[in-house]
Amino acid sequence: MKRVTITKKAAKVLEQLKEKHGDLIFHQSGGCCDGSAPMILEKGDLYLDESDVLLGVVEGVNFYMNQDQFEYWKHTHLTIDITEGRGASFSLEIPLGLRFLIHSRLLTDKEDNFFNSKK
């Protein structure tokens, strides 16, 4: 069971970015710059600490969210998608005229029980 998934269209863009930039991470922004958008960055370009929660791995890329923000999102499943348009962040897809975005839905009872049992 996965807490974070990615659409096929977004996965294609992610592969292009991996080929160009190497190892990457996703970090769900908590309101800075581009609101609450997922940012893709080169691994090591963002300082991660014990307050960042690893929510999952998509296409070989770790997806993190700050612990405080995770408290609001802990009952949701996230799907990373891509759309045309420029965001206002430092995310690597911005120069392509694209931006990643998140679609969310509440976890099913089965999913919620699964993730809560892992604590």
Secondary structure in CASP SS format (residue, H / E / C, confidence):
PFRMAT SS
TARGET T0000
AUTHOR 0000-0000-0000
METHOD secondary structure of the structure
MODEL  1
M C 1.00
K C 1.00
R C 1.00
V E 1.00
T E 1.00
I E 1.00
T C 1.00
K H 1.00
K H 1.00
A H 1.00
A H 1.00
K H 1.00
V H 1.00
L H 1.00
E H 1.00
Q H 1.00
L H 1.00
K H 1.00
E H 1.00
K H 1.00
H H 1.00
G C 1.00
D C 1.00
L E 1.00
I E 1.00
F E 1.00
H E 1.00
Q E 1.00
S C 1.00
G C 1.00
G E 1.00
C C 1.00
C C 1.00
D C 1.00
G E 1.00
S C 1.00
A C 1.00
P E 1.00
M E 1.00
I E 1.00
L E 1.00
E E 1.00
K C 1.00
G C 1.00
D C 1.00
L C 1.00
Y C 1.00
L C 1.00
D C 1.00
E C 1.00
S C 1.00
D E 1.00
V E 1.00
L E 1.00
L E 1.00
G E 1.00
V E 1.00
V E 1.00
E C 1.00
G C 1.00
V E 1.00
N E 1.00
F E 1.00
Y E 1.00
M E 1.00
N E 1.00
Q H 1.00
D H 1.00
Q H 1.00
F H 1.00
E H 1.00
Y H 1.00
W H 1.00
K C 1.00
H C 1.00
T E 1.00
H E 1.00
L E 1.00
T E 1.00
I E 1.00
D E 1.00
I E 1.00
T E 1.00
E E 1.00
G C 1.00
R C 1.00
G C 1.00
A C 1.00
S C 1.00
F C 1.00
S C 1.00
L C 1.00
E C 1.00
I H 1.00
P H 1.00
L H 1.00
G C 1.00
L E 1.00
R E 1.00
F E 1.00
L E 1.00
I E 1.00
H E 1.00
S E 1.00
R E 1.00
L E 1.00
L C 1.00
T C 1.00
D H 1.00
K H 1.00
E H 1.00
D H 1.00
N H 1.00
F H 1.00
F H 1.00
N H 1.00
S H 1.00
K C 1.00
K C 1.00
END
